[in-house]
Amino acid sequence: ATAFVQLAPTAPAPTALQGAKEDLVALAEANTDFFGKQIGFWDPLGASNLDFFGLETSGRLPAGATIGYLRHAEIKHGRVAMAAFVGYCVQANGIHFPWTPYPGFTEGLSPPEQWAALPPVAKWQFFVYIGILEALGECFPAGEHYALGGKPGVFPSLKEPNEQMASCGVYPFHGFPLDLFDPFGTVAKLSEEKKERGLRVEVNNGRLAMLGIIGFLSEQKVPGSVPWLTGLVKTLPDMETMGPFVGTDGVANIF
């Protein structure tokens, strides 16, 4: 009979931590650059209200975890894009070491062509190393993970690994001489005001760099798609720029 007794309704778990979204809005409104002041908090897709896979609603992750994840992802993608944009400009202008940097290097190639000229094993070395850094980058001390209330954008110390990092199975036995985040300790010495400004500058530059590197690759693949770059970059309409392991570089052909 108890199977037919109506249970008292329970309040649904919050899908977004109000404090997390308020921090996101405050960060956007504190952006003092030209575009930041004009746009403010801009979330046309409603990403700040998302709950990936229902992990927050189910209680498997605390409320606000999705915002923490998205903020961390944006900062990380921005950093990679800044490195890619600068690297593209340097390599495209023929600037390199006076010696042959690596097997497969050919003078006068554009960045995508230079990547294609690398032996497959060399390409896989890049991705294996990136994979190790990605794994170590998820090893945070208790309570410091960006999806569990920690600060987005922080990469845990490689020089002084925490217990989880040291026992994760991919930490090298020889350790690291420098940290990936703030390797020379300059950021740690800054005041809180300068750290906050530095975060805003980094986010702004990262967003521009993401647009910049995609602009380069788009113009190369589809000539004329980025009018400002027409004639400035080498066109490669037949190259699968976004498919770095297409063809003979795939897993099945590496060995």
C-alpha positions in Angstrom: 0.0 0.0 0.0 2.9 2.3 0.7 3.7 2.1 -3.0 0.7 4.3 -3.7 1.4 6.9 -1.0 2.4 10.2 -2.7 5.8 11.3 -1.5 6.4 14.9 -0.4 8.0 16.9 -3.2 11.7 17.7 -2.7 13.2 21.0 -3.8 15.4 20.5 -6.8 19.2 21.0 -6.4 20.5 24.3 -7.7 21.9 24.2 -11.2 24.3 27.1 -10.8 25.9 28.5 -7.7 24.7 32.1 -7.5 28.1 33.3 -6.2 29.9 31.7 -9.1 27.7 33.5 -11.7 28.0 36.7 -9.7 31.8 36.4 -9.9 31.6 35.9 -13.6 29.4 38.9 -14.1 31.6 41.0 -11.8 34.7 40.0 -13.8 33.0 40.9 -17.1 31.8 44.3 -15.8 35.2 45.1 -14.4 36.8 44.7 -17.8 38.0 48.2 -18.5 39.2 47.8 -22.1 37.2 49.4 -25.0 35.2 46.4 -26.0 34.8 45.2 -22.4 33.1 48.5 -21.4 30.8 48.3 -24.4 29.8 44.7 -24.1 29.8 44.0 -20.3 28.5 40.6 -19.4 27.6 38.9 -22.7 26.3 35.3 -22.6 24.1 34.9 -25.7 24.0 31.1 -25.4 23.3 31.0 -21.7 26.4 29.0 -20.9 26.5 30.4 -17.4 23.3 28.6 -16.6 24.4 25.2 -18.0 24.8 22.0 -15.9 26.9 19.6 -17.9 25.5 16.1 -17.8 23.3 17.0 -14.8 26.3 16.6 -12.5 25.3 19.6 -10.3 21.6 18.7 -10.1 22.5 15.1 -9.1 24.9 16.3 -6.5 27.9 14.6 -8.0 29.6 18.0 -8.4 28.9 21.1 -6.3 26.7 23.8 -7.8 28.8 26.2 -9.9 31.1 23.5 -11.2 30.1 24.1 -14.8 31.0 27.8 -14.6 34.3 26.9 -13.0 35.0 24.4 -15.9 34.0 26.9 -18.6 36.1 29.7 -17.1 39.1 27.4 -16.8 38.7 26.2 -20.3 38.5 29.7 -21.7 41.7 30.8 -19.9 43.5 27.6 -21.0 42.4 27.9 -24.6 43.4 31.6 -24.6 46.9 30.7 -23.4 47.4 28.1 -26.1 46.0 30.5 -28.7 48.4 33.2 -27.6 51.4 30.8 -28.0 50.0 29.6 -31.4 49.4 33.1 -32.7 52.9 34.3 -31.7 54.5 31.1 -33.0 52.6 31.4 -36.3 53.8 35.0 -36.8 57.4 34.1 -35.9 57.6 31.0 -38.2 55.7 32.6 -41.1 58.4 35.4 -41.1 61.2 32.9 -41.4 62.6 33.4 -37.9 64.2 30.3 -36.5 67.4 29.1 -34.8 70.5 29.4 -36.9 70.8 25.6 -37.0 68.3 23.0 -38.3 65.7 22.9 -35.4 64.4 19.4 -36.0 64.3 16.7 -38.7 61.9 17.6 -41.4 62.5 21.3 -41.2 62.4 23.0 -44.5 63.1 26.7 -45.2 60.2 28.8 -46.5 57.3 26.7 -45.5 54.2 28.2 -43.8 53.4 26.9 -40.3 50.8 24.3 -41.4 53.2 23.0 -44.1 56.0 22.9 -41.6 53.8 20.7 -39.3 53.0 18.4 -42.2 56.7 18.1 -42.9 57.4 16.7 -39.5 57.8 12.9 -39.2 54.8 11.2 -37.6 56.7 10.2 -34.5 57.7 13.8 -33.9 54.1 14.8 -34.0 53.1 12.1 -31.6 55.8 13.3 -29.2 54.1 16.7 -29.0 50.7 15.1 -28.2 52.1 12.7 -25.6 53.8 15.5 -23.8 50.6 17.6 -24.0 48.6 14.6 -22.7 51.0 14.3 -19.7 50.6 18.0 -18.9 46.8 17.7 -19.2 46.8 14.8 -16.8 49.0 16.6 -14.3 47.0 19.7 -14.7 44.0 17.9 -13.2 45.9 16.9 -10.0 44.9 19.5 -7.4 45.1 19.4 -3.6 41.7 18.8 -1.9 39.3 21.6 -2.5 41.5 23.5 -5.0 40.1 22.0 -8.3 38.6 24.7 -10.5 35.3 22.7 -10.6 35.2 22.2 -6.9 35.6 25.8 -5.7 39.2 26.4 -6.7 40.5 29.3 -8.8 40.0 28.9 -12.6 43.2 29.2 -14.6 45.6 27.9 -12.0 48.0 25.1 -13.0 49.1 23.1 -10.0 52.8 23.2 -9.1 55.0 20.8 -11.1 58.1 21.7 -9.1 56.5 20.8 -5.8 53.9 18.2 -6.7 51.0 17.5 -4.4 50.3 14.0 -3.2 47.7 13.3 -6.0 50.1 14.5 -8.7 53.1 12.5 -7.4 51.0 9.3 -7.3 49.1 9.7 -10.5 51.4 7.5 -12.6 52.6 10.0 -15.2 54.7 12.3 -13.1 58.3 11.9 -14.3 60.8 10.5 -11.8 63.2 13.4 -12.5 60.6 16.0 -11.6 60.4 19.5 -13.1 62.9 22.4 -12.5 60.2 25.1 -13.1 56.4 25.4 -12.7 54.3 25.8 -15.8 52.2 28.5 -14.1 54.4 31.4 -12.9 57.7 29.6 -13.4 59.8 32.5 -12.0 57.5 33.4 -9.1 56.8 36.9 -10.5 53.0 36.6 -10.3 53.1 35.5 -6.7 54.9 38.8 -5.7 52.2 41.0 -7.3 49.6 42.8 -5.3 46.0 41.5 -5.5 45.0 44.6 -7.6 47.7 43.8 -10.1 46.7 40.1 -10.2 43.1 41.0 -10.9 44.2 43.4 -13.7 46.5 40.7 -15.1 43.7 38.2 -15.2 41.5 40.6 -17.2 44.4 41.4 -19.6 45.1 37.7 -20.0 41.5 36.9 -20.8 41.2 39.7 -23.3 44.4 38.8 -25.1 43.5 35.1 -25.1 40.1 35.9 -26.8 41.8 38.0 -29.4 44.5 35.3 -30.0 41.8 32.7 -30.5 40.2 34.8 -33.2 43.6 35.6 -34.6 44.9 32.1 -35.1 41.6 30.8 -36.4 41.6 33.8 -38.8 45.0 32.7 -40.1 44.0 29.1 -40.7 40.6 30.1 -42.1 42.2 32.4 -44.7 44.7 29.7 -45.7 42.0 27.0 -46.1 39.3 29.3 -47.7 41.0 32.2 -49.5 39.1 35.4 -49.1 37.3 34.3 -46.0 39.2 36.8 -43.9 39.6 39.9 -46.2 42.1 41.6 -43.9 44.5 38.6 -44.4 44.0 38.1 -48.1 47.4 38.2 -49.8 49.3 38.2 -46.5 49.1 34.4 -45.8 49.9 31.5 -48.1 46.7 29.8 -49.3 46.4 26.0 -48.8 42.9 25.1 -50.0 43.8 21.4 -50.3 45.4 21.0 -46.9 43.4 19.5 -44.0 44.8 22.1 -41.5 42.4 20.9 -38.7 43.2 17.3 -39.3 46.8 16.9 -38.1 46.8 13.1 -38.4 44.8 12.7 -41.6 46.2 10.2 -44.1 49.6 8.5 -43.4 50.1 10.2 -40.0 47.2 8.2 -38.3 47.7 5.8 -35.5 47.5 2.8 -37.8 50.5 4.0 -39.8 52.8 5.4 -37.1 54.7 2.2 -36.4 
